[in-house]
Amino acid sequence: MLIIPRAIRVITALIAVWLGFSQYASAQTMTDVVNVTVGGVYLGPTGAGYWSGRFGSASPGVTSNGYSYQYIVDNGSYTRMGVGVPPSSQLAIKFPSNPGQAWLSSVTANGVTTAGSSATYSYSAGVAIWNWTTTSWNISSGSAQLKITHLAPPLGYLDLKYQIVGIDYAPPGAKSTVTYGTNTVRGTATTNTNTYKTEVQVTATYETDTGLKGVGAAGITTTLDLDYQQISSNGSSVTITNTTAFTDVVPGPSSSTLGVDHDYDVIWVWLNPEAAVYVGTNTVSLAGYAYNDQDDQFGAEVVPIQVRQLKNPSLMSAGLVQRLSRSWDTTGLGGLTTSDYSVLLAADPFAMSATYNPATDSTHRFQAATSETVPYVPPAPGGQPLTVTGTFTTQTATSNSQSATHQYSVGFSVTFSGDGNIYGTDLSADLKIAATYTTTDMWSSTLNSTVGKTASYSVTGPQASDNYTGPVSFQVYRDNVYGSFMFYPL
């Protein structure tokens, strides 16, 4: 078996809705964050907040299941005709059939939590209403944010052929290295919006703090990869990060004469990913990731592949070829092919074009990481080359850099659902899913806005005998999609 260093890996999923579910089981709850622009009269017959078609607004206007909010209103206590009226609050949602009172767990706003079980419940004409007659959320004017916790829709799993989880760029020189240590986080934010047909509303969700669970043909396993953690980051992404003490040391090419040679860049490929999805009424939510435990390697199997090997697979070792064959997989997806290698190569712009210039790239994929340049100067005959060491510190990306993306598609199959009513092709039909699973990797505020996460470098110039004639200064750039550092000649 190929022995693979477990370095820090990050995969993130773009989200707009807050979700909490534990360890990938069915009958879970999720919490939607709803921002209400308040309308109406706080001390009035209908109250203040949001009422569809009457006053106020709600964003999003539907639950993560795809059910429309009819009204979210409340009243503080007041006096009417000399009689004191207690506070009250109401939540009304449109459903195709009666969801039952237990569908709603709780509503929280302004530090006040009302339990669904304590409400007076009714269902009529397609609208379910929860009414609390002695409690107010204190929504009176301006805006308010509510957290509405309810039963989650059915949870299914898509077995993906592979996912790209990082790119490491080779530094200049045979004796040069870039080191990503235990405090370095790199990876990407991902969305799968383009996987689905246009009529499907994609709402996003995230996994709470937990290790990656294994998913097999029979469902959830009891195994847990604690090396990889899924953590909520900033309310808009899911981060999967390796938490072990291993360090990645990325070397330059074997010949210093080459300077920077991007044939030796490394693309990290996850070979057994599972995407968890919640399926609602014409909606779908990416709920995070798991690993396929049919793999004979425990946990998330991530392998490093050099660009040169992807260009010429005959240069791969027998062990690497064996792992890329995914022989353990029973879904029919098979191993990686030359077409897949082309998809992987496309993630590295330097692998695709010898003239690629990050400074003129209108997509702003790269951003200058430091104001200093790194020398790569050959010495006089008989002398020794200079070695320069330093660190790169993650800085906040510019607004332009936050628009950088990389999109690719892979094969997938439906392997398991946590709900007995949705399996196999039925789940695919409900998702109205396309022929391939499309991932858009993008800038992540978690990775790019956290100052203090560093990587170190050591760049040793060429020997005089190397007869190096290339650039003698390099500017360091940060890849805003994958969070790693790259040397570009001046």
Protein Blocks (a to p, Z undefined) as FASTA:
>chain_A
ZZddddddddddddfbdcddehhighiacddddddddedjfbbfkopcddehiagcdddf
bdfkopacfbdcddddddeehiacddddddddddfbdebjklpmbdceehiacdfklpcc
ddeehiacdddfkbcehiabhjaddddddddddddddddfbdcfbdcdddehjkbccddd
fkbccdddddfklmpcfklccddddddddddddddfkbccfbdcfkbccddfkopaccdd
dfbfbdcdddddfblklopafklpccdddfbbccdddddehiacdebdcddfkbmbgcjd
dddddfklmmmmmlpcfklmmmmnommpcnlnopadfklmmmmmmmpmklmomkbcfklm
mnlmaccfbfbdcddddddehiacdddddddddddddfklmmgccddddddddfbdfbfk
bgcjlmmmmnopafbdcddddddfklmmmghiacddddddddfklopabdfbdcddddfk
nopacdddZZ
